[in-house]
Amino acid sequence: MFAPEFFPVWGGTGSYVVELIKFLPKNVNIQIITLKRQIAGMSNAKLTESAINSIIKRPVEIHYIAESRETFFYNLPFQIACFRHISSLQKRYNLDILHSQLAHMPDFFVQLFRASRLPTVLTIHSTIQMLRDYALMARSLFGDLESSEKYLLFFHPILQLMQQNYVKHISKFIAVSEITRKFTLEHLNVAPEKVNLVYNGVDVNVFHPPSKEESAKKYSSPTIVYVGRMVTKKGIHVLIKAMPNVLRRFPQARFLFVGGGNLSLYKHLIRTMGIHETNFSFVGHVGYFERTKILREATVFVNPSFFENCSLSILEAMSSGAAVVASDVGGNPEIIKSGKNGILLPPLDSDGLANSILSLLDDEHFNKDMGREARTTVERSFSSQRCAQETYNIYKQVLNRTH
């Protein structure tokens, strides 16, 4: 499995890989092909092999075949390394199938030059066109963009050409939501029968509701949590604009921002609004188990993004029993039934966002009911076990056709 994001730092794609490999059937021999990313404030040495094993809880061989600094181009040396190493890995481990990720395309050169003729399953987390469209929207609304978003717009024609050539040899596609499947068919020009829907999943045993002690603190000390990359398209400006209205009613409330990116930009924006330092914190990247603790403490979890395909951060929060407020975009309506297991509202509506947060802070019973229903939703439809089993079934389909 190609993992352009993996321990100890990952975004949504990395979380997807981790949750999937934990629950694939034990008869599946998994080889993880990944890289070490040098990210400020974090080190690969911080997560030992024993710590990784305590999370995965199954035999997995991890091949760190490249290293890269945290830049827009971090994926290029990994793509080259995948091309150089795939033949030897295939021979050594007698591989049967490759599983890769879009829009990262870590095996781009492998597919382009047919360095391996193994069937490939590709999970669509996003297409290049989707990333471009929402970067353009963010720029039109807020002017400035995070550096990776700027590079994406500049190199979009090249990246789209790469994507067109890359998908030609893919055996099967996994779309993580219905809306993702729709865009996969539109943007990649592939046959509908090649695209399967498999929703993302989370480990409901790790991401679980708070204990009684944690729950008491959760409602006595209001905490509003955002988890995700600190980039413009995630709608962080909208949340910041909503903060004063919330703090007028709940002056002791705390806003917690979890994720890497241009933290100084958003800190400065909050300070210019006259919000006191005690009311907000930016914690940057956090580890796997730290994230679970933060989500159990969330009185309200907020995702104001312009677009989400099948947000793992939302699913993790729901599995943790948090009341979620999110934009009514992308795959979010496939997860959240507004007013029942969360609240959906139009994107860019900072007043509506503030009012939704306040409704959950004002009414503890409403908050708890929504959190319980959110947890039930994940247990029923978005568990890692279900995701892994459906993915395994696709592996078997692909292998049956090639044998």
N, C-alpha and C positions, 0 to 999 in steps of 0.2 A: 504494500500500500504506500503510495506516494503521499507524504505529509509535509507540505510546505510550511505548516505551522505545527509545532509540537512542544513538548515540555522543554523548559519550564514556562515558556511564554507562548500563548496562542490567542488567536481571535476566534471567530465563529467556526472557521474551517478546522482549526486545531481542536476545538471542543468537540466538533462532530467526529473527528477521527478517534479521539479518546473514548467517547461514549460508544462508538460503534465496535471498536476492537474489544472492549470489555465484555460484550455480550454476544459476539459471534459464537456459534457452536464450538465446543472444545476440540472437535476434530479438524478445525481449520487452523493450519499452520500459518502464522502471520509474521511477515517480514516488513518492518517499518523502514522506509527509505526517507530520511529527513536531513536537516541541516542544523547547525548551531548558529543562532542569531545573536549578535552582540548588541544588546539594547541597554541604553543608559538606565542605571538603577536596578538592573537585574543581571544575573549571571547563571550560566548553565550549571555551574558548580553548586548552586543553591539547592538543586533537586538531585539527590543521589539516586543510584539505581534501585536501592531498596525502597526509597520513597516512591519512585515510579511504580515499582511492583506492588506497593501497598494500595495504589490507586487502580491499576489495571487488574491485578489479581489473576493473572494467567501467564503462561510462558509466551513471551514476545521477544523477538530479536530486533534490536534497534540499530540501524546503520546510519551513523552521522557521516555523510559523504562529502559535506561542504561546510564552509563557514562564511558568514557575511555580516557586514554592519547593517544597521537599520536604516536603509535608504530605499528609495523607490525601486532601485535596480537590484535589491537583495536576491530576487528570484533568479536572475540570469546565471550566476555561478552555480546555483543549484540545478538549473535546467541542463547546463553543460555537464555537470557531475553525474546527473542521472543518465545522460547519454553514454558517458564513459564507463559507468559501472554496471549498467543493466545486464549486459551479456554475461559477465562473470557471476553476478548474483543469480541470474536465471539458471546457469549451469550448476552452481554450487548448491542451490536450494530446490532445484527441480520445480520451479514456479509453474503454476497452472493458469493464473489470471492476474492481471494488473488492475488496480483500482486507483483512479486519480481524481483531481479536483479542478473545476473551473470556477472562477476565472484565473487561477494561478497558472495553470498549464505547466506543471513541473516537468512533465514528460514530453514537452513540445518537440525537442529534437529526436527523442526516441520514436515518436510517431512520424515525424516528418521524413526521417531517413530510414524508417522501418528497422531500427536497431533491435527490435523485438517483434516477433509475429504473434505474440500471445494475445488473446482477446482482452480488451480493455473495457472496464466499466467506469463511467465518468459521472461523478456527482456534480450537478449544476447548483452552485451556491449563488452565482450571479453571472450574467454575460457581460462582455465588454460594453455593449450598447447600453445596458441597464446602468452600469457604473458611470458611463459618460452622461447619460440623460439626467441623473440626479446630481452629478457634480455641476452641470450647467444650471440646473434649478437653484442649487445652493448659491452659485456665483451671482445669479440674477437677483436673488433675494437679499444677500448679505455682503456682496462685493468681494470679500476676501475668501480664500480657500486655504486649506491645509496643503502642505507641499506635495503630498502624494496625489491629491486631487488635481492640482495644477499640472503635474507631470502626466497624469492620465489623459487630460484634455489635449495636451500637446502631442502625445504619442498615440492618440486614439486611432488614427488611420493605420498605423503599423500594427498595433495590437489587434485591431479588428481583422486585418489581413492574416495575421498569425492564427487567430481563432478559426477563420474559415478553413485554413489548410489543416489545422490541428484536428478538427472534429471528423475529418473524412474517414479515418480509420477506426473510429470508436465503435465498439460492438453494441453497447447498451448505455443509455443515459438514465440517470436517476434525478428527477426533479423533486425538490424538497417541499413544494407546495403546488397547488393548482395554478396559481398565478405564475410561478416559475416554469411550470410545464407549458403554459401558454406562450411565454416569452421565448422559451427554448425552441418551440416550433417556429415562431416568427423569425427569430434572430439567427438560428443555426441551420435552418432549412433541412431538417432531418425528417425521416418518415415517422409518423405518429406512433407506429407500433414499436419503435425503438426507444420510446421515452416512457419510463415507469414513474409513478408517483409514490414516493416514500417520505413521509414526514420526518423531520428531525425528532430525536428523542433525548430524554435526560434520565439519569439514574435516580429513581424516586427514593432509593434507600440513602443516598448521599444528600440529595436536595430534599430535605424533609421539613415539616413545620416545626416551629420553635417549641421548646419545653415550656412548662408553666412559668418558670422563672424568667426565661427569655421573653415570653409573651407579655408578662406583666410590665417589663421594661419597655417593650415595643410600643405599648399604648400609653405609658406614662411619659415617655420621652420621644416625641414625634420625630421620626427620621424619614426623609424622602431620599430615595436612592436611585441613581442612574448608573448603569453598567454598560460600557461599550467604548468604542474608539472615540477619541475626542476630535472628531472631524465635523465639518460644517453640515454635511448632509444628514447627520444624526439629529439635527434640530436642537442642539444644545442652547443656541441663542433663544429659542422659544421658551425653554425651561427657565433660563436665567431671567427673562422678562417677566415670567410668572412669579418669581420668588418674592418680590415686595408685597404683592397681594396676599400671599400665604402668611408671610411674617407679620403683617398687620394684625391678623387674627390669632396667630400662634407665634409670638415673639421668641419662644425658646426652641422652635423647630430647627432642625439641622438638615442641610442638604449635603449628601455625600456623593461625590463624583468618582467613579471607579473606572479606570482605563487609561491607556497611554495616548500620547499625542501632544499637541501644543497646549500644555496646561497653563502656561503663563498668559496666553491670549485670553482665556476664559476667566482666570483669576483677576486680571486687570479689568475686564468687562464688569464683573460683579462688584469690584471695589468702586468703580465709577458710579455705580447705582447707590452707593452709600450703605451697602450691606456690611454688617460687622463680621469680622473674621471668625467669631465664635459660631456663626450660623452656617458656615460651609467648610467643607474639606475636600481636597483633591488628593487621592491616595495613590494615583498612578496604577501600574500593573499590580495585581495581587495574585497569590497562588491559589491552587485549586480548592484547598480546604478553607483558606481565608475567605474566599468568595461565598462559600456556603454559609459561613457564620454571618457575613454581612447581610445576605439575603434574608436570613431568619430574623434579623433585627429591623428589617425595612417595614415601617408602618405603611408606607406607600411606595411602590416601585413605578418609575416613570420611564417611558420610552417615547420621546417626541419626534422620532425619525421621520424623514420624508418617505422612506420606503424600507420595508423589511420583507424578505422572502419567507423565511420561517425562523423567526428570531429565537436563538437558543437562550439568550439572556432573559427574554420574556418567559420562556418555558421553565427555566431554572427558578425564576421568581415565583411563578405560579405553583410549581412543585413544592416550593418552600412555604407555601401558604400565604404569600403576600398578595395584597390587593393591588392590581395593576391598572395603570392609566396609560394608554398608548394611542398613537395616531391611527386613524381608520384608513390604513394604506396597505398595499401589497398583500402578503399572506396573513396579516393580523386578524382580519375578519374570519379566517378559516380556523383560528384558534380561540378567539375571544367573542363571546356573545354578550354584547354590551348591556350592562346592568345586571348581569347574572354572574359571570365569572371574571369580570373585569369591566373597564370603561373604555370605550372607543370615542374619539372626538376628531374633528377635522384637523389636519396638520396645519401648523402656523397659528393656531388659535391659542395665544398665550392666556387670554382671559378665561376661555373655556377650560384650559389646563389648570389654572389656579382654582377655579370653581370646583373642578372634579377632585382635585387634591383635598380641598377644604371639605367637600362632602364626605370624604373618607376619614378625615381627621375629626370631624364633628360628631360622627355617628360610629361608635365602636362596634355596635352590633352589626351594622351594615358592612363595616370593614371585615369583621370576622366571617360573616356569611359569605362574602365574596371570596375571601381567601380559602375557605373550605371548598367552595365550588370550583375554584381554580385548581386546587390540589386534585380533586376528583377528576377533572377534565384531563389532566396530565396522566394520572394513573390509568385512565380508560383508553386514551387515544394517542399519547405522546411519550410513552416510555421508551427507554433505550432498548429494552428487550424486544419490543414490537419492531422498532426500526431495524435492529440487527437481524431478526428472523426474516423480515421481508427482503432485506438486502441479500441475505444468504440464499433465499429462493431465486433471486435474480442471478446470482453466481451459478447456481445449478442449471438454470435455463440456458445461460450462455455456454457453459461447458458441455451440456447435452447436445447443443447444435454444432459444436466443433469436434466432437468425438464420433 
